[in-house]
Amino acid sequence: MTRRGPLLTLAAAAVLGLALLGVNMSKEEPAPAAATSPAAAVVPPTTAVPAPSPVTPGVPFPAKADYVGTITRAAGPPLTLAITVAEGAVTAYACDGAAVETWLQGRVVDDVARLEGKNGARLEGRAGGGAVRGTLWIGDKSWEFTAPVVAGAAGLYAATDGGVRQSWIVDGAGGVTGVGRGPDGTTAPAGPLPATATRIGGGDSAD
């Protein structure tokens, strides 16, 4: 008689052991890696756009006014500058009281006086604070200027006698500076200011 009991018992135990080993191995398998979130997008820093600088509005010129100022030069006597304004029309005259002179004419546009004269002379100025401030060009030279407002007899005058045109500037203190120009274009210091001289204003020109 063959004994199968112990053999069957051993076989069943072996099967049970293999089953338990499989369960344990399944428990020891590493868990699947957690899904990684995509890298956050790199946002470049926003560059702030500077706001435009406020435009300072110009100061309107008076309807009528006279201005006289002095320009110091590196060489030679100072220039005296007269500017007369009437309803937007502007006349200016600069001279050194000896030989240099120039007449300029123009208008006020957008609160800026822009004037031109012979041989490339020009002037740009703005009104404000009881004066005109700007730049005067004569030939290849240029100067910054400030010409305060003047009143009374101060201003610009001219007269012509025997073909000689004489021009004078009377400053706020009563000082007189002038140049005379002959028919041939030669210049010399002007004579005394006569009572018959014409006051230049309202855009009139002696040129």
C-alpha positions in Angstrom: 0.0 0.0 0.0 1.4 3.3 -1.1 1.5 6.3 1.3 0.4 9.4 -0.5 -0.7 11.5 2.5 2.7 13.0 3.4 3.5 13.6 -0.3 0.3 15.5 -0.9 0.9 17.5 2.3 4.3 18.4 1.1 3.1 19.4 -2.3 0.3 21.5 -0.9 2.8 23.2 1.4 5.1 23.9 -1.5 2.3 25.5 -3.6 1.2 27.6 -0.6 4.8 28.8 -0.1 5.1 29.8 -3.7 1.8 31.7 -3.5 2.9 33.6 -0.4 6.3 34.4 -2.0 4.5 35.9 -5.0 2.4 38.0 -2.7 5.4 39.3 -0.8 7.3 40.1 -4.0 4.3 42.0 -5.3 4.2 44.0 -2.1 7.9 44.8 -2.5 7.7 46.2 -6.1 8.5 49.9 -6.1 5.5 52.2 -6.5 5.3 53.9 -9.9 7.0 57.3 -9.9 4.7 60.1 -9.3 3.9 62.1 -12.4 6.0 65.2 -12.4 4.3 68.4 -13.2 5.7 70.3 -16.2 8.3 73.0 -15.4 6.7 76.3 -14.7 7.1 78.7 -17.7 9.7 81.3 -17.1 8.1 84.7 -17.5 10.7 87.4 -18.4 10.5 90.5 -16.1 8.4 93.2 -17.6 10.4 96.3 -18.5 8.5 99.4 -17.4 8.1 101.9 -20.2 8.8 105.4 -18.9 6.0 107.8 -19.2 6.8 110.6 -21.7 8.0 113.8 -20.0 5.4 116.4 -19.7 5.7 119.2 -22.3 6.0 122.5 -20.6 3.6 124.9 -22.4 5.2 128.0 -23.8 4.3 131.4 -22.3 2.5 133.6 -24.8 4.2 136.9 -25.8 2.4 140.1 -24.8 0.4 141.7 -27.6 2.9 144.6 -27.5 6.2 144.8 -25.7 9.8 145.9 -25.9 12.8 144.1 -24.6 16.5 145.2 -24.3 19.4 143.1 -23.1 23.2 142.9 -23.2 25.3 140.0 -24.6 28.9 139.7 -23.4 31.3 138.4 -26.0 34.6 136.7 -25.6 36.2 139.4 -27.8 35.1 142.9 -28.6 32.6 145.2 -27.0 29.3 143.7 -25.8 26.3 143.5 -28.0 23.1 145.3 -27.1 20.0 143.6 -28.3 16.5 145.1 -28.7 13.4 143.1 -29.5 10.0 144.7 -30.2 6.8 142.7 -30.4 3.4 143.8 -31.8 0.6 141.3 -32.4 2.9 138.4 -33.1 5.2 140.4 -35.5 8.8 140.7 -34.1 11.7 143.0 -35.0 15.1 142.7 -33.4 18.3 144.7 -33.7 21.7 143.9 -32.3 24.8 146.2 -32.4 28.1 146.8 -30.5 28.0 150.6 -30.8 31.1 150.5 -33.1 30.9 148.5 -36.3 28.8 145.3 -35.8 25.0 145.4 -36.4 22.2 143.2 -37.7 18.5 143.5 -38.2 16.2 140.6 -37.9 12.5 140.0 -38.5 10.0 137.2 -37.9 6.9 136.2 -36.0 5.9 134.4 -32.9 4.7 130.8 -33.7 3.7 128.4 -30.9 4.9 130.9 -28.3 8.4 131.0 -29.9 9.8 134.0 -31.6 11.8 133.0 -34.7 13.6 135.7 -36.6 16.0 135.9 -39.6 18.3 138.5 -40.9 20.9 139.0 -43.6 24.0 136.8 -44.0 22.4 133.9 -42.0 21.6 135.9 -38.9 18.8 134.5 -36.8 17.2 134.6 -33.4 15.0 132.3 -31.4 13.5 133.3 -28.1 10.7 132.6 -25.6 9.0 135.0 -23.3 8.6 134.4 -19.6 9.3 136.0 -16.2 9.3 139.5 -17.7 12.1 138.8 -20.3 12.8 137.1 -23.6 15.4 134.3 -23.4 17.0 132.6 -26.3 19.9 132.4 -28.8 21.2 134.9 -31.3 23.4 133.8 -34.3 25.5 136.2 -36.3 27.7 134.5 -38.9 29.4 131.6 -37.3 29.0 133.0 -33.7 26.1 132.3 -31.3 25.2 133.7 -27.9 22.6 132.9 -25.3 20.8 136.1 -24.2 18.3 137.4 -21.7 16.5 140.6 -22.6 14.3 142.1 -19.9 11.1 143.9 -20.7 11.5 147.7 -20.9 9.1 150.6 -20.8 9.0 154.4 -21.4 11.5 155.7 -23.8 13.5 152.5 -23.8 13.4 150.6 -27.1 14.6 150.7 -30.7 15.0 153.8 -32.9 16.3 154.6 -36.4 16.8 157.6 -38.8 18.2 158.1 -42.3 20.0 161.2 -43.4 22.0 161.7 -46.6 21.8 158.0 -47.3 23.3 157.1 -43.9 21.0 155.0 -41.8 21.6 155.3 -38.1 20.1 152.9 -35.5 20.0 153.2 -31.7 18.9 151.1 -28.8 17.9 152.8 -25.6 18.2 150.5 -22.6 16.1 150.5 -19.4 18.7 152.8 -17.6 18.6 155.3 -20.4 21.9 154.3 -22.0 22.2 154.6 -25.8 24.0 152.3 -28.2 24.0 152.7 -31.9 25.7 152.1 -35.3 25.5 154.0 -38.5 25.6 152.4 -42.0 26.6 154.2 -45.1 25.3 153.6 -48.7 28.4 151.5 -49.4 27.8 149.3 -46.4 30.5 150.7 -44.2 29.6 151.0 -40.5 30.7 153.4 -37.7 29.4 154.5 -34.3 26.1 156.3 -34.6 25.8 159.9 -33.7 23.7 161.3 -30.8 20.0 160.1 -30.8 18.0 162.9 -32.3 14.5 163.8 -31.2 13.3 163.2 -34.8 14.4 159.5 -34.8 11.6 157.1 -35.6 10.6 154.6 -32.9 10.6 151.1 -34.4 7.8 148.9 -33.3 5.0 146.7 -34.5 7.3 144.7 -36.8 8.5 147.8 -38.7 12.0 147.6 -40.0 14.6 150.3 -40.8 16.2 147.9 -43.3 
